Amino acid sequence: MRTSSTFSILFWVYGKRAVNNKANIYIRVTLNGKRVNISLKKKINISTWDEKLQRASGTDKDSRILNLYLNEVQSKVYRIYEDFKRDEVPFTSQMVKAKFLGEDKTRFSFQNLVDYYNEKMQHKLHRNTMGQYKTSQRYMMEYILKEYKLTDIPLFNLEYGFIVGFEDFLRSYVPKSGQSKIGNNTAMKHIKRLRRMVTLAYRMKWMERDPFVNFKMKIEKKERGFLTDFELLSIEDLSSSIERLMVVKDLFVFSCYTGISYVDIVQLNEDNIVMGIDGSPWIMAKRVKTGAPFKIPLLPKAAILIDKYKDHYRTNDTSNLLPRLSNQKLNSYLKEIADLCGIKKNLTFHMARHTFATTVTLSNGVPIETVSKLLGHTKLSTTQIYARVVERKVSDDMALLKSKIG
């Protein structure tokens, strides 16, 4: 709360609505220029109201009792104000009114929301996703400390200005040594997680208003990196005496011809190989990230790799179809493979999934609805990101159109 806050109390009567010369008495509470009126459910003859003293001017018993009541009301409102100040949390005149009327609800804080969200979602979200939420929450708490000079704030403080301020905090965040600056889309991901938390609080009626009503996400559309036919073939043809590179190459190629992410590949076992509707082997499993099922007919190049590691020493003591490596090592070794193949792109394992979506499927005429099912996407719009970058497919489609109308 600002130390320069202003607070005042004013008693007044609504003379214009007097009935039989009697009007209702109100108390006006003003805090930092924002005021609220509270009806005291008391009436007074307007001829006996002293506007300057804000009390009844009579000396009769009724006037004395009324003035004692007004004194008690004034003391109560000041005590409420002092209690809020002592708590050292931001508050408003509306909150003083609610407290006076006994209408104030349990005041949930931002930390309450963080703890509740993490408790309720820990069994619904993948641990990696929960880790991302905790990273975002760390930024949120750092912002609160910087902006409010407090370690926690009430949820009613989450207004539109809070979101705008948090966005500015993220964009201007000075990263620690070795960390990259927070880019636009990363900032939006942090805000998106805040939005989901706030939506939960709003639906549970912990908050009166949704501060995100007028907030617009600013996502920058970026093309997904993928390998061309030539680049993919150069990796397939790579031969090396370094075994770890060959294992990584096989895992990468397997992903290029199945579209399965690394975190899902390392979960695959013999039970995931099922005879499909066409009588051929399919891979059937659920995505670790979303729980969405995927069913993929096994292409020959992927089937060859499964056979290669069937009795391999790297899989003998496990039920895995393919060898396991840490994701960190995987991407590090892919950089070596890229150099050996003369590929200038930033080769990451996830690029294999993009390559399956573009070069292997969409570019070869597989309908986008089918690709979406193969990738295990829950929304077609997610798959459409890949369709935008397949320039060769666009060129082929236009060439076909030209031949038809030429």
N, C-alpha and C positions, 0 to 999 in steps of 0.2 A: 504494500500500500504506500502511496506517496506520503511523505512526511508533511507536505504542505497542504494536506486535505482540509477542506472547510466544512463545518457542520453547524446547522442551526435548527431551532424548533420554533414554530409559530402557531399559536392558537387563534382561530378565527371562526366567525359565524357566517352562514350563508343567508344573508339578509334578503336577497332577491326571492328566495323560496320560503319566506316566512309565512306561516299559517296562523291566523289569529294573533299576529305580532310575535309568534314564537319561531325560532330558527334552530337548525341543528348546529352543534359545535364540532369543529374539525381540528385536527393537529396536522400541521404541514412539516414534514421532515425533509431537509435539504442537505445533500452531501455532494460536494464538488460540483455544485451547480445543477445537479439532478434532484428533482423534488417529487415527493409522493404525498397524497392526502389520505388521512385516516379518519373515518367517521367514529366519533366517540359514543354515538347512540344516546346523546344527551341533548336536551333542548333548553333554551333560555329566552326570556323576554328580551328582545333586541334593545329595548329602552334601558335595560339594566346591564348591558354589556359594555365594558370599558375597553375600547379597541387598543388604546395605548398600553394599558397594563395587562391586557389579554386575560382579564378575569371579570367576574361578576362584581358590579359596583355596589350592590346592596349590602346591608348589614344584617339582614334577616337570617334566620336559621338555614333556609334553603340555599342562599347565596354562600354562606360560610361552608356548608357541606360540599357544594359544587367546587368552590375554590380549593378546598383540601383535596378533592378528587383530581383536579387539574394539576396540583402540585405533585401528587403521587404519579400521575401519568408522565409528567415531565421527568421526574427522577428515574422512572422505569425506562424511558426511551434513552436517557443518558447512560444508564447502566448497560443497556444493550450495545450502545455505541462503544463504550469503554471495553466491553467484553470482546467485541470484534477487533478492536485495536490491539488488545492484549494477545489475541491469537496470531497476530502478524500475518494475516492473509488478506488479499484484496476483498472488499465488500462494497455493496451499493445501498442506496436509500431504500430500494425495493426489498432488500434482505432485512433491513431494520424493521420495515413494516411487517414483513412476514413473521419475524421473530416476535414482535409485539402482539400480533394477532394469534400467535400460536400455530401459524400455518406453515412454519418452516419445516421442510422435510429433512431427513438425514442428509447431511452435507458430505457427499462423496467427493473424494479428491482424485487427482489424476493418478496418483500412485495406487489408489484403490482399484481404478480401472485397469491399470497395467497388471496388477496381481490377479484380478478376477479373470481377465482375458487369457492370461498365460495358463491359469489353472484349468479353465474350461476348454481350451484349445489344445492342450498338450497331448491329448489322446486322439484328436481329430486331424492335426496337421503333422506332416513329416518333420522329423527332428531338424532337418536342414532348413525347412521353412520356419520352424520355431526359432532357429538360430538367427535367421534374417530379421524376424520380428524383434528379437532382443537387441540386435544391433540398432534397429530403427528406434526402439524405446530408449536406448542409451543416448542417442542424438536428441530425442524429445526432452529427456531430463536435463541434458546439458543446456538446451535452449531455455528451459524454465529457469535454471539457475542463473544464466546470463541475463535474461530479460527481466525477471522478477526479483532476482537476488534472494530466491527462496528454493528450498529443496523439493517443495510440493505446492500445488495450488488447488483450489476447489474446481470442480468440473464446470461450474457456471461461468468460469473465466474463459472457457473455450468458445470464443466467439470468432467471427470471420477474421478479425485482426490477428488472432492467435495463429491461424493457418498461414496468413500472409507473412507474418513475422517468422514463422518456422521455415517457410520456403526461403526467405532471405537469409536466414541463419545457415541453411544447408548450402546455398549457392556461394556464400562467402566463407564457408568453413575452411580453416587452415589445417590441412592434413598433417599427420605426424610424418616423420622421416620414413621414406619408403612407401608411403601410401599415395594413391593418386587422388587428384581433386574430384570432388563430387560433381558429376556431370548432370545435365538436365534430366535425362530419363531415370538416373539413379535417384535423384532428388524426388522425382514424381513417385517412384516406388516406395520411398520412405513415407511420403504424404498419403499414398494409397493405403498403406498399413495403418496410419493414423486414422484415416477415414473409416476403415473397417472397425476399429476399436470404438470410435465415436458413435458409429451407427448402432453398435451393440448397446452402448450406454443410453442412447436416445430411445431405443426400442424398449429398454427396461425402465424408462421414465426416470433415469438418473439425471437427465438434462431436459430442460423445457423446450429448447430449440436445437435444430440441426445446423451447426455453423457452416456446413459444407454446401448449403442450398445454392449459394451464388458463386461457389468456387469452381473454376474450370481447370481441368488437368491440361498441361501443355506437353504432350508427348511428341518427340521428334521422331518421325518415321525414318528408319534406317534399313538399308538393304542388308539382308543376311548373306554372310560369306559362304561360298560353296565352291566345289572343285568342278572344273570342266571335264569333259570326257578324256581329254589328253592328260590332264593332271592326275585324274583318278587312275588311268592306265599306267602312268609312270610310277605310281606308288605300288600298284599291283605287281609290276615287273621288277620292283626293287629286290636285289639280292645282296645279302650282307653276311659276313661271318660273325657278326655281333648278334647273339641270340636274342637279347632283350629288345633290340630294334625290330627283329623279325616278328616277335610276339606282339609288339605294339602295332606293327603294320597289319598283322592278321586281325587284331581286334578292331582296328580302324576300318579296314575293308569290310569286315563283317557288319559293322554299323552302317557303312555306305550302302549295303545291299539289303538291309532290314529296316533301317531307320530307328533302331533301338538305341536309346541313350546308354552311356557307360554304366550308370547306377542301376539300370535295369538289366544290362548284359550280365553283370556279375551275380545277379540273382537267378539266372537261368539254370535249370537242371533238366534231366531227362523227362521229367513229368510235364515240362512245358512243350515238348514235341508231341503234337497230337495229329491224328489223321483228319484232314479237313473235309469239307463237303465235296471236294473234287477227288477224294481218294488219295491225295498227296499230302506229305508232311507239312504242317503249319506250326508256327510258334504262337502259343497262346499264353498270355500272362496279364498282369495288371501293372500299370505304371506306378513306381514307388512315389513319384511326386504328387500325383493327383488321385491315384486309385482307379483311374479309368482303364477299362480293359482294352487290350489290343490283340488282333488276330492277323498274323502275317504269313502268307504262303511262302515257303522256304525256297528262295531262288537258288539255282545250282551253285553259284560262287559262295554263297553262305553255307550251303550244305557241305561243300568240300572242306570248309574250315572246321565245322563241327566234327566231321570224320577224322580230320587231322589230329585233333586233340582228344579223341575218344580214349585212347590208351596212353596218353602223354604223361610224363612224370609230373608235370605241373598240375594235372587234374586228377591223378590217380587216387590221392588221399582225400578228395572232396567229391561232392555230387555235382560240381559245376560243369557246365558244358565247355566253358573256355577258361583260360588262366585269369587270375586276378592280379591287378597291380594297383598301387595307389594312384588316384586321379592326378595328383601333383607330378608324380614321376612320369605318368602317361603323357601329359602335355609337354613335359620337358624333353622326352624322347622324340615326340612328334616334331619338335623344332629341328632335331638332327635329321630326321627323315626328310623334312622339307628341304633342307640344305642339300642332301644327297640327291634329291629328285629335281633340284633346280626350281622349286616352287617358291615364289616370292611372297605369297600370302602368309598371314599369321595363322599357321595351322594349329587348330585346337581339336580336341576329340568331338566336341559338339558340332564342328563343321561337317562331320560325317553324316549326321542326321539331316543337316541342311542339304547335303549333296544327294541323299536319298530322295528328299522331297522335290528337288529341282532336276538335277542331271539324270537320275535313274528313273524317276516316275513321271513327273509333270512334262518334262521335255520329250518323253517317249509316248505322250498321248494318254497317259492314265488320268481319268477324270479327277478333278480336285476333291469331289466328295469321297472318292475311294481313297485318295491319299490321306485325307483327314482321318478316315477310319483306321488306316494303317498306322498312322502316327499316334493314335490314341488321343487325338484332340477332342475336347468337349464342345468346342465351338468352331464352325466353319471359318469364321473370320480370322481365327488364329492361323489356319492353313493358308489363307489368302495372302498372307505376308510373303510366302514363298512364290506364289503365282506372279507377283509384281516384278520379280527379279529374273524371270526366265525369258530373257530377250530372244534367245534362239527359238523358243517355242512360239513367241509372238511372230517372229520372222517366218517360221514355217507355216503358221496358220494364215498369214497374209499372203504367202506365196500360193497356198492352196486356193485362197479366195480369188487371187488374180487369175489363176488357171481356169476357174469356173466362170468368171465373168469376162475373161479376155477373148 
